[in-house]
């Protein structure tokens, strides 16, 4: 194939397939552009006598997207966690997302952040275990202790 525009049109479905396979659900257009650039680089580097272009293009596209996902994860890891320097108004904002009958006054800062992450922001346990740099089992244990503490200290309106 001599013209890259033909190659781009022909392999556009492959770029979409890699995006779906990697479960990319945000920054879709950015990753489409990354895939197109990777396809162009593969087209430039490819030598006919080395084999078929399609698997080479696929590996190049997927590799470029995985590299970007790794860079994105690294950038996110370098940002300070939201709860690290929480202001008093941040704490009030968190309390607004929880039911009135829930007594968070007896929780320490770490427990409040975990409660907010799990039940206000909707973070998953695997996400939190990575963010906190502990095992999934350790994060499950923290959740279990938090729920037990809440159960012991909170007067639920439906319990007598």
C-alpha positions as CSV (number, residue, x, y, z in Angstrom):
1,X,0.0,0.0,0.0
2,X,1.6,3.2,-1.2
3,X,-0.8,5.8,0.2
4,X,-1.2,6.2,4.0
5,X,-4.8,7.6,3.6
6,X,-5.8,4.2,2.2
7,X,-4.1,2.4,5.0
8,X,-5.8,4.7,7.6
9,X,-9.3,4.0,6.1
10,X,-8.6,0.2,5.9
11,X,-7.3,-0.1,9.4
12,X,-9.7,2.3,11.2
13,X,-11.9,-0.6,12.4
14,X,-8.8,-2.2,13.9
15,X,-8.1,0.9,15.9
16,X,-11.7,0.9,17.2
17,X,-11.4,-2.8,18.0
18,X,-8.3,-2.2,20.1
19,X,-10.0,0.6,21.9
20,X,-12.9,-1.8,22.8
21,X,-10.6,-4.6,23.7
22,X,-8.6,-2.4,26.1
23,X,-11.9,-1.2,27.6
24,X,-11.1,2.5,27.0
25,X,-14.3,4.4,27.8
26,X,-13.0,8.0,28.1
27,X,-10.8,10.1,26.0
28,X,-11.9,8.0,23.1
29,X,-10.8,10.5,20.4
30,X,-7.4,10.9,22.0
31,X,-6.8,7.1,21.9
32,X,-8.2,7.0,18.3
33,X,-5.5,9.6,17.4
34,X,-2.8,7.6,19.3
35,X,-3.9,4.5,17.3
36,X,-3.7,6.4,14.0
37,X,-0.2,7.8,14.8
38,X,0.9,4.3,15.8
39,X,-0.5,2.9,12.5
40,X,1.4,5.6,10.6
41,X,4.6,4.7,12.4
42,X,4.1,1.0,11.7
43,X,3.4,1.8,8.1
44,X,6.7,3.8,7.9
45,X,8.8,1.1,9.6
46,X,7.3,-2.0,7.9
47,X,9.4,-4.0,5.5
48,X,7.5,-6.2,3.0
49,X,10.0,-9.1,3.2
50,X,9.5,-9.4,7.0
51,X,5.9,-10.7,6.8
52,X,2.3,-9.6,6.9
53,X,1.5,-5.9,7.8
54,X,-1.8,-6.6,9.7
55,X,-0.3,-8.3,12.8
56,X,2.5,-5.8,12.9
57,X,0.0,-2.9,12.7
58,X,-2.2,-4.5,15.4
59,X,0.8,-4.9,17.8
60,X,2.0,-1.4,17.1
61,X,-1.5,0.2,17.8
62,X,-2.1,-1.9,20.9
63,X,1.4,-1.2,22.2
64,X,1.0,2.6,21.8
65,X,-2.3,2.6,23.6
66,X,-1.0,0.5,26.4
67,X,2.0,2.8,26.8
68,X,-0.4,5.8,27.0
69,X,-2.5,4.0,29.6
70,X,0.6,3.4,31.6
71,X,1.7,7.0,31.4
72,X,-1.8,8.2,32.4
73,X,-1.7,5.8,35.4
74,X,1.7,7.1,36.4
75,X,0.5,10.7,36.1
76,X,-2.5,10.0,38.3
77,X,-0.4,8.2,40.9
78,X,1.8,11.3,41.2
79,X,-1.1,13.5,42.0
80,X,-1.7,13.8,45.8
81,X,-4.8,11.9,47.0
82,X,-7.9,14.0,47.5
83,X,-8.0,13.3,51.2
84,X,-4.3,14.0,51.9
85,X,-4.7,17.8,52.6
86,X,-8.5,17.9,53.0
87,X,-9.9,21.2,54.1
88,X,-12.7,21.5,56.6
89,X,-15.1,22.3,53.7
90,X,-14.1,19.1,52.0
91,X,-15.1,17.2,55.1
92,X,-18.5,19.0,55.1
93,X,-19.0,18.2,51.5
94,X,-18.4,14.5,52.2
95,X,-20.9,14.5,55.0
96,X,-23.5,16.0,52.7
97,X,-23.4,12.9,50.5
98,X,-24.1,10.6,53.4
99,X,-27.4,10.0,55.2
100,X,-28.2,12.2,58.2
101,X,-28.5,9.3,60.6
102,X,-25.0,8.1,59.9
103,X,-22.6,9.3,62.7
104,X,-19.2,9.9,61.1
105,X,-18.0,11.9,64.1
106,X,-16.3,8.9,65.7
107,X,-14.4,7.9,62.6
108,X,-10.7,8.8,62.1
109,X,-9.5,10.6,58.9
110,X,-8.6,7.4,57.1
111,X,-11.9,5.8,57.8
112,X,-13.8,8.9,56.6
113,X,-11.8,8.9,53.4
114,X,-12.5,5.2,52.8
115,X,-16.3,5.8,53.5
116,X,-16.3,8.7,51.1
117,X,-14.4,6.8,48.4
118,X,-16.6,3.7,48.7
119,X,-20.1,5.1,49.2
120,X,-20.0,8.7,47.9
121,X,-17.6,8.5,45.0
122,X,-18.4,4.9,44.2
123,X,-14.8,3.6,43.9
124,X,-14.2,-0.1,43.8
125,X,-12.1,-2.1,46.2
126,X,-9.5,-3.0,43.6
127,X,-9.1,0.7,42.7
128,X,-8.7,1.7,46.3
129,X,-6.2,-1.1,47.0
130,X,-4.1,0.2,44.2
131,X,-4.4,3.8,45.3
132,X,-3.6,2.9,48.9
133,X,-0.8,0.5,47.9
134,X,-2.2,-2.4,49.9
135,X,-3.5,-5.8,48.9
136,X,-7.1,-6.4,48.0
137,X,-7.5,-8.5,51.1
138,X,-6.2,-5.7,53.2
139,X,-8.7,-3.3,51.7
140,X,-11.5,-5.7,52.2
141,X,-10.5,-6.0,55.9
142,X,-10.5,-2.2,56.2
143,X,-14.0,-2.0,54.8
144,X,-15.1,-4.7,57.1
145,X,-13.7,-2.9,60.2
146,X,-15.3,0.4,59.0
147,X,-18.7,-1.2,58.6
148,X,-18.5,-2.9,62.0
149,X,-17.5,0.4,63.6
150,X,-20.3,2.2,61.9
151,X,-22.8,-0.5,62.9
152,X,-21.6,-0.3,66.5
153,X,-21.7,3.5,66.7
154,X,-24.6,4.6,64.6
155,X,-28.3,4.5,65.6
156,X,-30.0,3.5,62.5
157,X,-33.6,4.9,62.2
158,X,-35.0,1.5,61.4
159,X,-33.4,-0.3,64.3
160,X,-34.7,-0.1,67.8
